[in-house]
Amino acid sequence: MAEEQTPKVPGWELLIGGVLFTAGAVFIWFYLSNLEKTPGPHRIHWLLAWLYNTGGKGLCVTVVGIPGALMLFAAVWKMLRGSPKRERTSKDEDDEYEE
């Protein structure tokens, strides 16, 4: 039975995703900091409210920031390591000269 290959994610896609997740974590930090300074009740998403009530601002930022940091690390790793070149075979050469 042939092994199924896992889909390969290009490094630039990981980089964009990591930057977006990290920017989201920074946004959440400043958003919650601003809400803490203003008095009165506030309306926020239930998941963010649950995380904030459970672990505070740090947990909210961590839930979004850690995946972002891991994606950035994976993107840099993938880009620095580079992808191996596929070896050319005689079939590739035949396909190239086919009319």
N, CA, C and O atoms as a printed pandas DataFrame, in Angstrom:
     atom_number atom_name residue_name chain_id  residue_number  x_coord  y_coord  z_coord
0              1         N          MET        A               1    0.845   -1.163    0.000
1              2        CA          MET        A               1    0.000    0.000    0.000
2              3         C          MET        A               1    0.903    1.243    0.000
3              4         O          MET        A               1    1.843    1.329    0.789
4              5         N          ALA        A               2    0.617    2.186   -0.873
5              6        CA          ALA        A               2    1.434    3.385   -0.995
6              7         C          ALA        A               2    1.114    4.349    0.145
7              8         O          ALA        A               2   -0.031    4.486    0.575
8              9         N          GLU        A               3    2.157    5.003    0.611
9             10        CA          GLU        A               3    1.972    5.978    1.675
10            11         C          GLU        A               3    1.408    7.261    1.090
11            12         O          GLU        A               3    1.822    7.711    0.021
12            13         N          GLU        A               4    0.456    7.841    1.808
13            14        CA          GLU        A               4   -0.085    9.122    1.376
14            15         C          GLU        A               4    0.855   10.225    1.838
15            16         O          GLU        A               4    1.315   10.233    2.980
16            17         N          GLN        A               5    1.130   11.149    0.936
17            18        CA          GLN        A               5    2.001   12.255    1.300
18            19         C          GLN        A               5    1.166   13.333    1.978
19            20         O          GLN        A               5    0.042   13.622    1.567
20            21         N          THR        A               6    1.737   13.918    3.019
21            22        CA          THR        A               6    1.045   15.004    3.702
22            23         C          THR        A               6    1.201   16.270    2.870
23            24         O          THR        A               6    2.217   16.447    2.198
24            25         N          PRO        A               7    0.212   17.148    2.907
25            26        CA          PRO        A               7    0.329   18.376    2.115
26            27         C          PRO        A               7    1.457   19.250    2.654
27            28         O          PRO        A               7    1.635   19.379    3.865
28            29         N          LYS        A               8    2.200   19.836    1.754
29            30        CA          LYS        A               8    3.313   20.701    2.133
30            31         C          LYS        A               8    2.831   22.145    2.162
31            32         O          LYS        A               8    2.194   22.612    1.218
32            33         N          VAL        A               9    3.131   22.844    3.235
33            34        CA          VAL        A               9    2.763   24.249    3.367
34            35         C          VAL        A               9    4.015   25.074    3.082
35            36         O          VAL        A               9    5.039   24.893    3.741
36            37         N          PRO        A              10    3.941   25.977    2.107
37            38        CA          PRO        A              10    5.112   26.811    1.821
38            39         C          PRO        A              10    5.478   27.686    3.016
39            40         O          PRO        A              10    4.629   28.024    3.841
40            41         N          GLY        A              11    6.744   28.041    3.092
41            42        CA          GLY        A              11    7.219   28.857    4.205
42            43         C          GLY        A              11    6.567   30.219    4.274
43            44         O          GLY        A              11    6.331   30.742    5.363
44            45         N          TRP        A              12    6.273   30.802    3.119
45            46        CA          TRP        A              12    5.688   32.142    3.139
46            47         C          TRP        A              12    4.272   32.112    3.698
47            48         O          TRP        A              12    3.842   33.085    4.319
48            49         N          GLU        A              13    3.535   31.022    3.496
49            50        CA          GLU        A              13    2.195   30.920    4.076
50            51         C          GLU        A              13    2.270   30.819    5.598
51            52         O          GLU        A              13    1.474   31.433    6.309
52            53         N          LEU        A              14    3.222   30.049    6.082
53            54        CA          LEU        A              14    3.412   29.973    7.531
54            55         C          LEU        A              14    3.815   31.328    8.102
55            56         O          LEU        A              14    3.370   31.712    9.184
56            57         N          LEU        A              15    4.654   32.041    7.373
57            58        CA          LEU        A              15    5.111   33.355    7.827
58            59         C          LEU        A              15    3.945   34.327    7.941
59            60         O          LEU        A              15    3.834   35.046    8.935
60            61         N          ILE        A              16    3.077   34.359    6.938
61            62        CA          ILE        A              16    1.920   35.254    6.974
62            63         C          ILE        A              16    0.981   34.868    8.116
63            64         O          ILE        A              16    0.498   35.736    8.843
64            65         N          GLY        A              17    0.723   33.578    8.274
65            66        CA          GLY        A              17   -0.136   33.135    9.367
66            67         C          GLY        A              17    0.449   33.476   10.728
67            68         O          GLY        A              17   -0.273   33.919   11.621
68            69         N          GLY        A              18    1.757   33.273   10.893
69            70        CA          GLY        A              18    2.406   33.600   12.159
70            71         C          GLY        A              18    2.352   35.082   12.473
71            72         O          GLY        A              18    2.131   35.468   13.621
72            73         N          VAL        A              19    2.552   35.912   11.463
73            74        CA          VAL        A              19    2.489   37.360   11.677
74            75         C          VAL        A              19    1.067   37.771   12.057
75            76         O          VAL        A              19    0.881   38.606   12.942
76            77         N          LEU        A              20    0.063   37.191   11.391
77            78        CA          LEU        A              20   -1.327   37.538   11.711
78            79         C          LEU        A              20   -1.705   37.101   13.127
79            80         O          LEU        A              20   -2.350   37.854   13.855
80            81         N          PHE        A              21   -1.310   35.896   13.517
81            82        CA          PHE        A              21   -1.616   35.433   14.873
82            83         C          PHE        A              21   -0.898   36.291   15.916
83            84         O          PHE        A              21   -1.486   36.640   16.940
84            85         N          THR        A              22    0.350   36.627   15.668
85            86        CA          THR        A              22    1.105   37.447   16.615
86            87         C          THR        A              22    0.514   38.848   16.703
87            88         O          THR        A              22    0.410   39.415   17.791
88            89         N          ALA        A              23    0.127   39.405   15.563
89            90        CA          ALA        A              23   -0.515   40.724   15.571
90            91         C          ALA        A              23   -1.851   40.655   16.307
91            92         O          ALA        A              23   -2.228   41.600   17.000
92            93         N          GLY        A              24   -2.564   39.547   16.160
93            94        CA          GLY        A              24   -3.818   39.371   16.890
94            95         C          GLY        A              24   -3.599   39.333   18.393
95            96         O          GLY        A              24   -4.396   39.883   19.153
96            97         N          ALA        A              25   -2.523   38.687   18.824
97            98        CA          ALA        A              25   -2.206   38.638   20.253
98            99         C          ALA        A              25   -1.892   40.035   20.788
99           100         O          ALA        A              25   -2.326   40.397   21.881
100          101         N          VAL        A              26   -1.145   40.808   20.023
101          102        CA          VAL        A              26   -0.824   42.179   20.441
102          103         C          VAL        A              26   -2.100   43.017   20.500
103          104         O          VAL        A              26   -2.297   43.797   21.431
104          105         N          PHE        A              27   -2.968   42.847   19.492
105          106        CA          PHE        A              27   -4.234   43.581   19.483
106          107         C          PHE        A              27   -5.073   43.232   20.709
107          108         O          PHE        A              27   -5.625   44.125   21.353
108          109         N          ILE        A              28   -5.174   41.960   21.036
109          110        CA          ILE        A              28   -5.963   41.533   22.198
110          111         C          ILE        A              28   -5.392   42.133   23.480
111          112         O          ILE        A              28   -6.147   42.558   24.355
112          113         N          TRP        A              29   -4.077   42.170   23.596
113          114        CA          TRP        A              29   -3.448   42.750   24.790
114          115         C          TRP        A              29   -3.857   44.215   24.969
115          116         O          TRP        A              29   -4.285   44.622   26.049
116          117         N          PHE        A              30   -3.719   45.003   23.894
117          118        CA          PHE        A              30   -4.043   46.421   24.003
118          119         C          PHE        A              30   -5.554   46.645   24.138
119          120         O          PHE        A              30   -5.985   47.567   24.830
120          121         N          TYR        A              31   -6.351   45.811   23.483
121          122        CA          TYR        A              31   -7.807   45.921   23.596
122          123         C          TYR        A              31   -8.251   45.667   25.028
123          124         O          TYR        A              31   -9.051   46.425   25.577
124          125         N          LEU        A              32   -7.733   44.599   25.636
125          126        CA          LEU        A              32   -8.114   44.303   27.023
126          127         C          LEU        A              32   -7.548   45.337   27.988
127          128         O          LEU        A              32   -8.188   45.664   28.987
128          129         N          SER        A              33   -6.359   45.853   27.704
129          130        CA          SER        A              33   -5.806   46.914   28.555
130          131         C          SER        A              33   -6.694   48.153   28.525
131          132         O          SER        A              33   -6.918   48.794   29.553
132          133         N          ASN        A              34   -7.193   48.481   27.345
133          134        CA          ASN        A              34   -8.082   49.632   27.213
134          135         C          ASN        A              34   -9.403   49.387   27.949
135          136         O          ASN        A              34   -9.933   50.291   28.594
136          137         N          LEU        A              35   -9.933   48.157   27.850
137          138        CA          LEU        A              35  -11.181   47.852   28.553
138          139         C          LEU        A              35  -11.008   47.910   30.064
139          140         O          LEU        A              35  -11.926   48.310   30.778
140          141         N          GLU        A              36   -9.840   47.514   30.555
141          142        CA          GLU        A              36   -9.592   47.549   32.001
142          143         C          GLU        A              36   -9.556   48.976   32.531
143          144         O          GLU        A              36   -9.870   49.214   33.697
144          145         N          LYS        A              37   -9.174   49.925   31.681
145          146        CA          LYS        A              37   -9.074   51.315   32.117
146          147         C          LYS        A              37  -10.425   52.021   32.132
147          148         O          LYS        A              37  -10.616   52.980   32.881
148          149         N          THR        A              38  -11.364   51.554   31.311
149          150        CA          THR        A              38  -12.661   52.220   31.226
150          151         C          THR        A              38  -13.660   51.511   32.139
151          152         O          THR        A              38  -13.751   50.284   32.137
152          153         N          PRO        A              39  -14.407   52.291   32.917
153          154        CA          PRO        A              39  -15.376   51.674   33.837
154          155         C          PRO        A              39  -16.643   51.241   33.105
155          156         O          PRO        A              39  -16.909   51.660   31.978
156          157         N          GLY        A              40  -17.403   50.403   33.771
157          158        CA          GLY        A              40  -18.703   49.998   33.252
158          159         C          GLY        A              40  -18.653   48.635   32.587
159          160         O          GLY        A              40  -17.584   48.062   32.379
160          161         N          PRO        A              41  -19.831   48.132   32.261
161          162        CA          PRO        A              41  -19.891   46.820   31.599
162          163         C          PRO        A              41  -19.448   46.921   30.138
163          164         O          PRO        A              41  -19.641   47.942   29.479
164          165         N          HIS        A              42  -18.861   45.854   29.663
165          166        CA          HIS        A              42  -18.373   45.803   28.286
166          167         C          HIS        A              42  -18.889   44.540   27.627
167          168         O          HIS        A              42  -19.122   43.532   28.294
168          169         N          ARG        A              43  -19.066   44.598   26.320
169          170        CA          ARG        A              43  -19.500   43.433   25.556
170          171         C          ARG        A              43  -18.304   42.920   24.760
171          172         O          ARG        A              43  -17.734   43.631   23.932
172          173         N          ILE        A              44  -17.936   41.657   25.034
173          174        CA          ILE        A              44  -16.865   41.015   24.283
174          175         C          ILE        A              44  -17.315   39.595   23.948
175          176         O          ILE        A              44  -18.297   39.094   24.495
176          177         N          HIS        A              45  -16.594   38.972   23.060
177          178        CA          HIS        A              45  -16.921   37.611   22.643
178          179         C          HIS        A              45  -16.886   36.696   23.861
179          180         O          HIS        A              45  -16.061   36.874   24.757
180          181         N          TRP        A              46  -17.797   35.701   23.888
181          182        CA          TRP        A              46  -17.914   34.821   25.052
182          183         C          TRP        A              46  -16.632   34.036   25.319
183          184         O          TRP        A              46  -16.282   33.801   26.475
184          185         N          LEU        A              47  -15.925   33.627   24.254
185          186        CA          LEU        A              47  -14.702   32.858   24.458
186          187         C          LEU        A              47  -13.612   33.728   25.078
187          188         O          LEU        A              47  -12.887   33.283   25.968
188          189         N          LEU        A              48  -13.500   34.957   24.610
189          190        CA          LEU        A              48  -12.526   35.881   25.184
190          191         C          LEU        A              48  -12.885   36.187   26.638
191          192         O          LEU        A              48  -12.000   36.275   27.490
192          193         N          ALA        A              49  -14.182   36.351   26.924
193          194        CA          ALA        A              49  -14.615   36.609   28.303
194          195         C          ALA        A              49  -14.303   35.422   29.203
195          196         O          ALA        A              49  -13.847   35.601   30.333
196          197         N          TRP        A              50  -14.548   34.206   28.708
197          198        CA          TRP        A              50  -14.262   33.012   29.499
198          199         C          TRP        A              50  -12.765   32.888   29.783
199          200         O          TRP        A              50  -12.360   32.602   30.909
200          201         N          LEU        A              51  -11.946   33.108   28.748
201          202        CA          LEU        A              51  -10.490   33.048   28.955
202          203         C          LEU        A              51  -10.034   34.124   29.937
203          204         O          LEU        A              51   -9.195   33.866   30.800
204          205         N          TYR        A              52  -10.586   35.326   29.804
205          206        CA          TYR        A              52  -10.196   36.422   30.687
206          207         C          TYR        A              52  -10.601   36.132   32.129
207          208         O          TYR        A              52   -9.832   36.395   33.053
208          209         N          ASN        A              53  -11.799   35.593   32.325
209          210        CA          ASN        A              53  -12.248   35.260   33.679
210          211         C          ASN        A              53  -11.467   34.091   34.256
211          212         O          ASN        A              53  -11.297   34.002   35.472
212          213         N          THR        A              54  -10.991   33.195   33.402
213          214        CA          THR        A              54  -10.235   32.035   33.870
214          215         C          THR        A              54   -8.791   32.388   34.211
215          216         O          THR        A              54   -8.303   32.055   35.291
216          217         N          GLY        A              55   -8.115   33.061   33.292
217          218        CA          GLY        A              55   -6.691   33.294   33.503
218          219         C          GLY        A              55   -6.214   34.706   33.304
219          220         O          GLY        A              55   -5.012   34.965   33.365
220          221         N          GLY        A              56   -7.117   35.622   33.067
221          222        CA          GLY        A              56   -6.731   37.008   32.898
222          223         C          GLY        A              56   -6.245   37.312   31.490
223          224         O          GLY        A              56   -6.379   36.512   30.564
224          225         N          LYS        A              57   -5.684   38.490   31.372
225          226        CA          LYS        A              57   -5.219   38.975   30.073
226          227         C          LYS        A              57   -4.105   38.094   29.511
227          228         O          LYS        A              57   -4.015   37.901   28.298
228          229         N          GLY        A              58   -3.272   37.569   30.377
229          230        CA          GLY        A              58   -2.157   36.735   29.929
230          231         C          GLY        A              58   -2.614   35.463   29.221
231          232         O          GLY        A              58   -2.018   35.065   28.220
232          233         N          LEU        A              59   -3.661   34.825   29.730
233          234        CA          LEU        A              59   -4.168   33.609   29.093
234          235         C          LEU        A              59   -4.766   33.919   27.728
235          236         O          LEU        A              59   -4.574   33.160   26.778
236          237         N          CYS        A              60   -5.487   35.024   27.625
237          238        CA          CYS        A              60   -6.075   35.410   26.343
238          239         C          CYS        A              60   -4.989   35.605   25.287
239          240         O          CYS        A              60   -5.122   35.143   24.154
240          241         N          VAL        A              61   -3.937   36.279   25.661
241          242        CA          VAL        A              61   -2.848   36.543   24.724
242          243         C          VAL        A              61   -2.076   35.264   24.416
243          244         O          VAL        A              61   -1.646   35.065   23.280
244          245         N          THR        A              62   -1.897   34.408   25.395
245          246        CA          THR        A              62   -1.147   33.169   25.209
246          247         C          THR        A              62   -1.846   32.227   24.243
247          248         O          THR        A              62   -1.192   31.577   23.428
248          249         N          VAL        A              63   -3.166   32.146   24.327
249          250        CA          VAL        A              63   -3.920   31.239   23.452
250          251         C          VAL        A              63   -3.735   31.616   21.987
251          252         O          VAL        A              63   -3.740   30.741   21.122
252          253         N          VAL        A              64   -3.574   32.882   21.701
253          254        CA          VAL        A              64   -3.379   33.328   20.319
254          255         C          VAL        A              64   -1.892   33.474   19.997
255          256         O          VAL        A              64   -1.479   33.225   18.864
256          257         N          GLY        A              65   -1.096   33.869   20.969
257          258        CA          GLY        A              65    0.314   34.162   20.716
258          259         C          GLY        A              65    1.193   32.939   20.518
259          260         O          GLY        A              65    2.107   32.973   19.694
260          261         N          ILE        A              66    0.945   31.863   21.248
261          262        CA          ILE        A              66    1.797   30.669   21.112
262          263         C          ILE        A              66    1.675   30.037   19.727
263          264         O          ILE        A              66    2.699   29.720   19.122
264          265         N          PRO        A              67    0.459   29.840   19.197
265          266        CA          PRO        A              67    0.408   29.320   17.822
266          267         C          PRO        A              67    1.091   30.250   16.817
267          268         O          PRO        A              67    1.723   29.785   15.869
268          269         N          GLY        A              68    0.962   31.559   17.025
269          270        CA          GLY        A              68    1.633   32.511   16.140
270          271         C          GLY        A              68    3.140   32.384   16.204
271          272         O          GLY        A              68    3.816   32.402   15.175
272          273         N          ALA        A              69    3.671   32.256   17.419
273          274        CA          ALA        A              69    5.120   32.110   17.580
274          275         C          ALA        A              69    5.607   30.792   16.973
275          276         O          ALA        A              69    6.669   30.749   16.353
276          277         N          LEU        A              70    4.837   29.726   17.150
277          278        CA          LEU        A              70    5.226   28.439   16.561
278          279         C          LEU        A              70    5.200   28.493   15.037
279          280         O          LEU        A              70    6.068   27.922   14.377
280          281         N          MET        A              71    4.206   29.177   14.483
281          282        CA          MET        A              71    4.144   29.310   13.030
282          283         C          MET        A              71    5.312   30.133   12.501
283          284         O          MET        A              71    5.883   29.806   11.461
284          285         N          LEU        A              72    5.669   31.199   13.214
285          286        CA          LEU        A              72    6.826   32.006   12.808
286          287         C          LEU        A              72    8.108   31.184   12.865
287          288         O          LEU        A              72    8.938   31.251   11.958
288          289         N          PHE        A              73    8.265   30.409   13.933
289          290        CA          PHE        A              73    9.448   29.559   14.063
290          291         C          PHE        A              73    9.511   28.543   12.926
291          292         O          PHE        A              73   10.568   28.330   12.331
292          293         N          ALA        A              74    8.368   27.915   12.628
293          294        CA          ALA        A              74    8.334   26.918   11.549
294          295         C          ALA        A              74    8.633   27.557   10.201
295          296         O          ALA        A              74    9.306   26.952    9.367
296          297         N          ALA        A              75    8.141   28.774    9.976
297          298        CA          ALA        A              75    8.394   29.460    8.710
298          299         C          ALA        A              75    9.867   29.786    8.548
299          300         O          ALA        A              75   10.444   29.566    7.483
300          301         N          VAL        A              76   10.473   30.309    9.598
301          302        CA          VAL        A              76   11.900   30.640    9.522
302          303         C          VAL        A              76   12.718   29.366    9.350
303          304         O          VAL        A              76   13.669   29.340    8.569
304          305         N          TRP        A              77   12.360   28.320   10.068
305          306        CA          TRP        A              77   13.058   27.039    9.945
306          307         C          TRP        A              77   12.973   26.510    8.519
307          308         O          TRP        A              77   13.970   26.076    7.942
308          309         N          LYS        A              78   11.776   26.553    7.966
309          310        CA          LYS        A              78   11.561   26.030    6.617
310          311         C          LYS        A              78   12.314   26.863    5.584
311          312         O          LYS        A              78   12.882   26.312    4.641
312          313         N          MET        A              79   12.323   28.176    5.752
313          314        CA          MET        A              79   12.993   29.036    4.784
314          315         C          MET        A              79   14.517   28.915    4.871
315          316         O          MET        A              79   15.203   28.944    3.850
316          317         N          LEU        A              80   15.038   28.782    6.079
317          318        CA          LEU        A              80   16.486   28.645    6.223
318          319         C          LEU        A              80   16.975   27.270    5.787
319          320         O          LEU        A              80   18.045   27.147    5.190
320          321         N          ARG        A              81   16.193   26.244    6.082
321          322        CA          ARG        A              81   16.567   24.884    5.712
322          323         C          ARG        A              81   16.437   24.673    4.218
323          324         O          ARG        A              81   17.223   23.943    3.614
324          325         N          GLY        A              82   15.454   25.308    3.630
325          326        CA          GLY        A              82   15.226   25.166    2.196
326          327         C          GLY        A              82   14.633   23.819    1.874
327          328         O          GLY        A              82   14.709   22.881    2.668
328          329         N          SER        A              83   14.050   23.733    0.715
329          330        CA          SER        A              83   13.475   22.460    0.297
330          331         C          SER        A              83   14.456   21.751   -0.618
331          332         O          SER        A              83   15.079   22.387   -1.467
332          333         N          PRO        A              84   14.602   20.452   -0.460
333          334        CA          PRO        A              84   15.537   19.723   -1.303
334          335         C          PRO        A              84   15.074   19.712   -2.755
335          336         O          PRO        A              84   13.878   19.649   -3.040
336          337         N          LYS        A              85   16.030   19.775   -3.656
337          338        CA          LYS        A              85   15.723   19.739   -5.086
338          339         C          LYS        A              85   15.373   18.320   -5.476
339          340         O          LYS        A              85   16.009   17.368   -5.024
340          341         N          ARG        A              86   14.371   18.178   -6.307
341          342        CA          ARG        A              86   13.981   16.871   -6.783
342          343         C          ARG        A              86   14.936   16.461   -7.896
343          344         O          ARG        A              86   15.246   17.249   -8.790
344          345         N          GLU        A              87   15.393   15.226   -7.828
345          346        CA          GLU        A              87   16.315   14.747   -8.851
346          347         C          GLU        A              87   15.577   14.512  -10.153
347          348         O          GLU        A              87   14.449   14.020  -10.163
348          349         N          ARG        A              88   16.220   14.867  -11.244
349          350        CA          ARG        A              88   15.623   14.660  -12.563
350          351         C          ARG        A              88   15.779   13.201  -12.965
351          352         O          ARG        A              88   16.802   12.572  -12.696
352          353         N          THR        A              89   14.771   12.691  -13.599
353          354        CA          THR        A              89   14.816   11.310  -14.069
354          355         C          THR        A              89   14.734   11.304  -15.590
355          356         O          THR        A              89   14.481   12.332  -16.217
356          357         N          SER        A              90   14.949   10.144  -16.163
357          358        CA          SER        A              90   14.865   10.050  -17.616
358          359         C          SER        A              90   13.444   10.332  -18.091
359          360         O          SER        A              90   13.255   10.826  -19.202
360          361         N          LYS        A              91   12.443   10.027  -17.269
361          362        CA          LYS        A              91   11.054   10.319  -17.642
362          363         C          LYS        A              91   10.838   11.821  -17.746
363          364         O          LYS        A              91   10.127   12.276  -18.642
364          365         N          ASP        A              92   11.439   12.604  -16.846
365          366        CA          ASP        A              92   11.326   14.055  -16.920
366          367         C          ASP        A              92   11.923   14.576  -18.216
367          368         O          ASP        A              92   11.364   15.472  -18.849
368          369         N          GLU        A              93   13.051   14.018  -18.608
369          370        CA          GLU        A              93   13.699   14.460  -19.839
370          371         C          GLU        A              93   12.856   14.095  -21.050
371          372         O          GLU        A              93   12.788   14.857  -22.015
372          373         N          ASP        A              94   12.204   12.917  -21.005
373          374        CA          ASP        A              94   11.337   12.522  -22.116
374          375         C          ASP        A              94   10.134   13.457  -22.216
375          376         O          ASP        A              94    9.733   13.843  -23.313
376          377         N          ASP        A              95    9.567   13.815  -21.079
377          378        CA          ASP        A              95    8.420   14.719  -21.070
378          379         C          ASP        A              95    8.789   16.095  -21.591
379          380         O          ASP        A              95    7.977   16.766  -22.227
380          381         N          GLU        A              96   10.004   16.509  -21.322
381          382        CA          GLU        A              96   10.438   17.843  -21.710
382          383         C          GLU        A              96   10.542   17.970  -23.236
383          384         O          GLU        A              96   10.258   19.034  -23.787
384          385         N          TYR        A              97   10.944   16.899  -23.916
385          386        CA          TYR        A              97   11.153   16.963  -25.362
386          387         C          TYR        A              97    9.969   16.419  -26.151
387          388         O          TYR        A              97   10.047   16.297  -27.373
388          389         N          GLU        A              98    8.892   16.097  -25.478
389          390        CA          GLU        A              98    7.720   15.557  -26.149
390          391         C          GLU        A              98    7.050   16.638  -26.971
391          392         O          GLU        A              98    6.953   17.784  -26.531
392          393         N          GLU        A              99    6.583   16.284  -28.165
393          394        CA          GLU        A              99    5.938   17.277  -29.028
394          395         C          GLU        A              99    4.458   17.132  -29.061
395          396         O          GLU        A              99    3.778   17.898  -29.745
